[in-house]
Amino acid sequence: MTQKTSIYIRIDERLGVERSLKKFKRLCESFGVVREYRKRQEYKKPSIKKVEKTAAAVKRRNKTSFRSGRGGKI
């Protein structure tokens, strides 16, 4: 069962259009609309996704080991 949710923003005269637009952008970010859009922009083969995922994991691991081995402030 898919869940259909829509983002509704009521534009209030007191708040103005600019604040309502900022609120809309924040809600889109929290719902993951932008992330899903970027993900669907181009098709990637599963093998390429796997390679990118492992590369990101290695990069993340190196970054955390560098931070912990530095000995300074985190």
Order of alpha helices (4+ residues) and beta strands (2+ residues): alpha-alpha-alpha
